[in-house]
Amino acid sequence: MATTAIGSSGYVCCRFFLQVITGRWFMMFASFLIMACAGATYLFGVYSKDIKSTLGYDQSTLNLMSTFKDLGANVGVLSGLLAEVTPTWFVLLVGALMNFTGYFMIWLAVTKRVATPKVWQMCAYICIGANSQNFANTGSLVTCVKNFPQSRGMMLGLMKGFVGLSGAIFTQIYYAIYGNDSKSLILLIGWFPAAISLVFVYNIRAMKISTHPNETKVLHEYLGIATVLALLIMALTIAQKKVPFSHTAYLFSGVAVCFIMFSPFLIAVREEFYTWRNREQLTAPIRLVDEAPTLPETEMKSEIEYESMETKVASASGCSSIFKPPKRGEDFSILQALFSIDMFLVFLGTFCGLGCSLTAVDNLGQIGESLGYPYQAVSTVVSLLSIWNYFGRVFAGFVSEIILLKYKIPRPLIMSLVFLLAAVGDLLIAFPWPGSVYLASLLLGFSFGAQQTLLFIIVSELFGLKYYATLFNCAQLSSPLGSFVLNVRIVGKLYDKEAWKQLAAKGMARSMVKELTCIGKQCYRLSFSILAATNTFGSIVVLVLVLRTRKYYGGDIYKRFRDEIAENEKEMALKSAQEMQMVES
């Protein structure tokens, strides 16, 4: 009898362990870890000086590498298309291999372990390494949204928030392991994200959606943990700029960051135990009722609905139906979404908004220099951008969800207001006063993060989740396009023009100075006035989208997911009851 009890107890423990590592909550925890390692592109400024000095590159060559980095980081259509035809584990595996290959080859070149590569090879390496983050995004982010469709706003806010913090997280881990050896940072970027993806490659997968009474509570707990992590990193960043840290101090800082980052695992175990206990309680009354006659009927109904859906999708994928899309919120085909007016408005609006924000963020360090801020102040402002970016991302996810559910305010309206907030930040740089750069960096970092999260949420809400992996990657192409036009063609040229004027006023030739530098308020006045106007135009464009979607957002946009959850829970309860009957027999 005792042996039977022990065997039964061991069986129960094994079943619970399997439920934990295969459950939705552990999947969420694993996804957050992957996203927290998916922002290595933000660290290019830390190790770029090693590439420049070791390989003998000039600034233009380094800028060329940076361009290929941005290209790889923002062109994620390949990962989206791959996710449509392959399982999630394969997408994550490809991303891990690309990440390791790209950055490992850069590390070999910088440490002189291989012959000096040609410039095009280095550009290819960094493009491959940066593009890998799109595979991590597509694999984990899209899967989480599909598994938690009713909480997608909060979910996307958290996941994009972890990406925003990833650069700062990596910095603390790098200091703890390698000290100030920035060449080793390249190796860390190569192996650490790849290792995390490989460890959880089979845990990230789409599941049958189900309700959970604590879902919102758990997401708020995750928000609390992420905010504590952001505040800790902010405090460490400021302290490390002000006070010299020993390697032991860096080690303790890294351990503290890792402890907070892994603490959501306890929440995952708790919630899976709660689910386990409830399921065990629910199966008892169900086993007393003979449900056998209704099971084939349920299956037949599911098959009919499935066939109907497949027929609808098949007809929608034909060229003749590209301009006959389904209702908003239903599953658009890729071509239906790309050729829709709503997608055009989303693309044009984010071309203006994200293009302006990227331009402002990329130039913030040089802006501080032109306005006469000391190097330490400029360095701190740039370092804290990731913190403001994080708060913008989680604000856009959580607050917009509350506003939408409580007041039925369309989510694009919040994006329109965020564009205006960015315009205010642009004007603070165009017409500065002492200390205005600090406020401008906060507004620009916050709005930049909010725009990215809102873009991902709006695409999922308007065009459905069936082809979300491809559609959100297509939508974010507006970001590098806007950055190229506004940063390279407008801001860069106008800055150089002012620098040439100052050089001519001093009676100097270009060959007499190492690089063109502009000092004064006029350096960015005209260019950032143009950015402010562009942001305002983007806000107006998104207001047109608000008018088009106000009826859709005024309804119940999550109704079909609740219906699907109800069907799934009925099926899961019946399956669990059958399993219990088999065990007892």
N, C-alpha and C positions, 0 to 999 in steps of 0.2 A: 504493500500500500504506500509506504514512504517513497519507494523507488518510483512508483507511478506518479506521485505528487510532484517529486523533483523533476521527472521527465516532462510533466505537464507545465510546470513553472518555467523550465528551460525553453519549451516550445513557445510559450507566451512571450518570454523575453526576446527570443529571436524574431518573432513576428513584429514586436514593437520596434526593435532595432531596424528591421527592414522598412517598417512604415516611416520611421524618422528619416532615413537616408534616401527614401524614394518619395517622400511627401512634398507637398507644395511649400511648406514653410522652410524646410531645409533647402529646397530649390531656390527660394527667394534669398536666403542667406548666401548661398553659393553664387548667385547672380550678382549680389552686391559686392562680394569680394572680387569677382571678375571685373566689374565696372570700376572698382577702386584702383585697379591696375591697368586700366585702359586709357590713361591720359599721358603716356610717355612723351607725346609730341610737345607738351607744355614745358618740357625740360631741355629743349634744344639750346636755349640760351645759356644753360649751365655748362654743357660740354662742348659747345661750338668753338670756344676759344682753343680747345685742345686739337680739334680738327684743323683749325686755321694755322696754328703754330707748328704742329707735327708734320702736316702735309704741305706746308708752304703755300697755302691758298691766300689770295687777296680777298677783299671784302665782297667784290662782285661775285666771285666764285662761291663764297659762303652763302650769299643771298640766293644764288641759283639753287644750291642744296636746300635752302629753306623753302624755296618755291616748290620744289619737288616733294618736300615734307608735307606742305599744306595740300598739295594735289593728292597725295596718297591718303591723307587724313580725311579728306572731304568727299572723295569719289568712292562711294560705297555700293554702287549699283551692282558690281560683280558679286559681292557678298549677299546682296538681296536676292538676286536671281538664283544664286546657288542654294539659298535657303528655301526657295520654292520647290526645288526638285530633289533635295537631299535632306537627311535627318539633321537635327540640331548638333549632335555630337560630331558629325563630319565638318560642319561649318566651324565649330570651335577648334577642332583639330587642325584644319587648314590655317586658321588664324594664328594658332600657337606656333606652327612650323614657320609661317611667314615672319612672325615677330622675332623668333630666335634667329632665323637665317639672316634677316636684314641687319639687326643690331649687332649680332655676333661678328659679321663680316666687317662692320664699321670698327668694332673694337680691335679686331685683328689688324686692321690697317693703321689705326691710331697707335697701337702698341708695337708696330713694326714687326709683327709676327709673320706677315706676308709681304710680298713685293708691293710697292706703292701702287694702288689702283688708279686708273684713269678717272677723270672727273665724272664722266658719264656713268661709270660703274658705281661711284660713291652716290651719285644722284639716284641710281636704281636701287641701291641698298636701302637708302633712307626712305624712298618711296614705298618699297615693299614692307619695311618695318612699320611705317606710319599707317599704311593701308590695313595692317593686321587689326588695328583697333576697331575698324568697321565690322570685321568678322566677330569680334567679341561683343560689339554693340548689337549686331543683328542676332547672334545666337542667344544671348542672355536677355537683352532688353525686350525684343519682340516676343520671346517665349513668356516672359513675366507678364506682359500686357495681355497676352491671350489667356493666361491662367488666372488673371485677376482683372477681368474686363470692367467690372463695376467700380473698381478703384484705380482705374488707369491713370487718372490725373495725379493722385498722390504717389502711385507707383513710379510713374515717369519722373516726377519731381525728385523722389529719393534717388533713383538710379542715375539720373543726370547730375544730381548733386554729388554723388560719390565720384563720378567722372571729373567734376570740377575740382574736387579735393585731391584727386589722384596725384597730381604733380607735387603738391605739398606733402602728401603721405610718402611718396617716393623719396623726397628730399630728406625726411627724417630717418627713414630706413637706411638710406645711403650713408648718411653721416654716422649712424650707429654701427654699420658694418665696415665701411671703408674709410671713415674719416673724411679728409678733404681731397682724396684722390678722385678727381672728377673723371679720369679715364675709366676707372672701375665702375662708375655710374652707368656707362654705356653697357658694360657686361651685365649689371644688375637689371637694366631695362630689358636686356635680351632674354635672360633666363627666368626671372621671377614671374612676369605675367604668363609666360608660356607654361611654367610649372603649375600655377594656379588653375589655368584652363584645363590642363591635362588631368589634374586631381579630380576636378568636378565635371569632367566631360560627359559622363553618363547621368549625372544628376539633373542637368539642365535639359528639360524636355517638356513638350506640351502635354497637359493632363486634362481630364474631364473636369470642367469647372464646377465648383460646388460652393455653397454659402458657408459662412462661418460667423457666428455671433460676435466674435472678438476681432474681426478683420480690421475695422477702422481703428480700434484700440491698439492693435499690434503695429499698424503702420505709424500711429502717433508715437509709440514707443521707439520704433526705428528712427523716427524723426528726432526724438530727444537724444538718442545715442549719437546720431550723425551730427547734431548741433553741438553737443559736448565735444565731439572730435574736432569739429571746425574751430570752436573757441580755444581748445587746447593747442591746436596747430597755430592759430593766430598769436596766442601768448608766446609759444615757443619761437615763432618767427621773429617777433619783436624783440624778445629777450636775446636771441642769438645775434641780432644786429647790434644790440647795445653792449652785451657782455661777452667776453671770450669764453667759449665752452670747451672743457676738456673732452677727451674721447669717452671717458666714463660718463660724463654728463649727457653726451650725445647718445650713449648706449641706453641710459635710463629713459631718455626722451623717446627713443625708438620703441622700447619695450612698452611704455605707456600708450603710445599710439597704436601698436599692434594689439594690446589688451582690449582697448576700446573697440577696435575694428572687428575683433573676433567675438566680442561679447554677445552679438545677436544670436549666436549659436544656442545659447541658453533659452532664448525666447522660442526658437524653432522647436527645441525639445519639449518645452512646456506646452506649446500649442498642439503638437502632435499627440502628446499624452492626453490633452483635453479632447481632441478628436477621437482618439482611441477609446477613451472612457465612454463618451457619448454614443459611439457606434455600438459598443458592447451592450449598453442599456437599451438602445433602440431595436436591436435584433431580437430581444426576448419576446415582445408582443407580436412581432411580425411572424415569428415561427409558429404561433398558435393559429394563424390564418392560412388556409390553403390558397396560395397565390398562383399555383401552377397553371390554371386555365387562362389567367390574364397575361402570362409571360409571352406566349407566342403572339398575342394580339399587340402587346407593346412593341415587340420586335418588328411585327409587320408594319405597324405605324411608323416606327423609326426608319424602316427600309423605304417606305413610301415617301416620307419626308426627305430622306437622303437622295432618293432617285429624282425627286422633284427639284431639289436644290442643284444636283449635278446637271440636270437638263437645263435649268436656268443659267448656270454658269457657262455651260457649253455654248448655249445660244448667245450669251453676252460676250464671249470671247471672239465671235466672228466679226469680220471687218464691217459687216452691214449694221452692227449694233453699237459701233464705237460712239456714235452721237445720239444713242438712245440709252443713257445710263439708268440704273435703278434709282430708287429713292435714296436720299441722303441717309447715311448710317448703315445701309446695306452694303454687301460686298461688291465693289466695283472691280472690273477687270483692270489690268494695268493700263491698257490703251484708253479705256473709258475714263479713268481718272486723269491721265496725262492730258487728254484733249478736252477736259471739262473747264468751264469758266471758273469754277471755284478753285481748281488747282492753279489756273493762271493768276488769279488774284493772290493766292497764297504765295506763289513763286515771286511775283512782282513785289509784293509787300516785304517779303523777307530778303529779296535782293537789295532793297533799300535799307531795311532795318539792320539785318545781320551784316550786310556789307559795310555800313557805317560803323557799327560796333566793333567789328574786326579791325577796321582801319584805325579807329581811335585807340583800341587796346594795343595794337602793334606799335603805335607811335608814342605811347604814353611816356616811355623813358626819355625819348628825345625831346618831348614837350617840356618835361621838367628841366632838362638841361638848357633849353632855349630861354626859359623863364628865370633862370638863375638859381634854381633850387640846388642845395648841396647834394653830392653823390649819395650820401647815406640816406637822405630823405627820399630821393628818387628810387633808390633800391628798395626801401621799405614799402613805398607806394605800389611798386610793381609786384612785390612779393605778396601783398595783401589782396591783389586782384582776384586770386583764386578763392579767397574767403567771401568777398562780395559776390562773386560769380555763383558760389554755392548757395548763398542766401537767396539770390534771384531765382535759381532753379527750384529750390524747395518751395519758395513763395508761390511761384507760378503753378506748381503742382497742387499744393494743399489749399491755398487761399482761393484759387480759381475754381477748385472743385466745390468748396463750401458755397461760394457765390453762385455757381451754376445751379447746384441742387436746391439752395434755399430761395434764391431770387430769380432763377431762370434767366440770368444775364448771359448772353452768348459769350463763349470763350474768346472769339476773335475781338470782341470789344476790349477785353483786358490786354490783348496784344497791341491793339491800337494805342491804348494809354501808355503802355510800356515804350512804344516808339517815341511818344512825346516826351517821356522821361529822359530817354537817350538824347533827344534834341536839346533839352535843357543842359545836359552834361556837355554837349558840343559847344553850346553858347558860353558856358563857363570857361572853356579853353579859348574860344575866339575872342572873348572880352574878359580877360582874367583880372583878378585882384589878388593881393597877398593871401596865400593859403587856399585859393580856389581849386587848385589841382587836386587837393585831398578830397574835397566834396565831389569834384568831377569824376575822379577815379571810382568813388563809391557808386555814383549814379550809373556810370558806364559799365562797370563790372556787374552790378546788380541787373541792369536792363539786358545786358548781353546774355547772362545766364537764364533770365526769364524768357527771352525770345526763343532760345533753343528748346526749352522744355515745352513751351506753348506750341511751337511748330510741330513737334512730334505728337502732341495730344490731338491737335486739330486735324491732322492728317488721318489719325486713327478714327476719329469721330465722324468725319465727313465721308470717308471712302471705305470704311469697314476694315476688318482684320485679316481677311483671306490672303491678300497680297501686300500686307503692311510692310513686310521685310523689304520689298522692292520700292514701294511708294515713298516711305520716309527717306530712303537713301536718295531717291530721285529729287525729292523736295529740298533736301539740304544742299544740292548742287548750287543753289542760289547764293550760298554763303561765299565760296571761293570766287565765283564770277563777280559778285558785288565788290569783294575785297580787291580784285585785280583792277576793276574800272576805277573805283574810288581812291584806293591807296596808291597804285602805281601811276595811273593816268592823271589824277587830279592832285591829291595831297603831296605826293613826291615831287611832281613837277613844279608846283607852286612854292614849295619849300626851297627847292634848288634855285628858283627864280629870285627869291628874297635873299638867299645866300650870295648869289652872283652880284646883286645890287650892293650888298655890304662890302664885298670884296673889291668891287670897282670904286666904291667911295673911299676905300683905303689906298687906292692906287696900286693894288697888287694884282698879279696874274695868277691863274689857276695853278700853274706849275710851282708857285712859291708856297703853297699850302698842301698839307697831306690829304685833307679831306674838306669838303664844303660844309661849313657850319654856320647856322643862322642863330643869332642871339637877339632876343627882344619879343615884345608882344605881337609884332606884326608878322612873325614867321608863320603862324598858323591861323591868323585872323580870317583871311578870305577862304581858305580851304575848309576850316571847320564851320564857317557860316554856310558854306555849300552843303556840308554834311548835315547841319541842323535843318536846312530846307529839304534835303533828301529824306530825312527821317520823318518830317512833317508830311511830305507827299506819300511816303509809305503808310503813315497812319491813316490818311484819307483813303488810300486804296483798300486797306483792311476794313475801313468803315463800310465800304460798298459790300464786302463779304458779310459784314454784320447784318446789313439790311436783307441780304439774300438768304441768310440762315436763321433769322430771328424766329420764324415759325417752328423750324426744326428743334432749336434749342429750347423753345417754350414748351415742347412736349416731353415725353418720358424717353430719353435716349437710351436708357439701360433696360427697357422692358423685355426685349427679345433675349437678353442674357439671363434675366431672372427666370424666364420660361424655360430656357435650356438648363439652368441650374436645377429647377424643380424636377425635370425629367431625369437628369443625371443622378440626383439624390435618391429618387425612387428605384432606379436601376441598381445603384450601389447598395441600398438597403436589402433588396431582394438577393443580390449576390452574396452579401455577408450572411444572410440568414441561411442560404444554401450551404455555405462553407461550415457554419456552426452545426448544421444537421449532419454533415458528413463527418465532422470530428466526433460528435456524440455517438454516432452509429459505429 
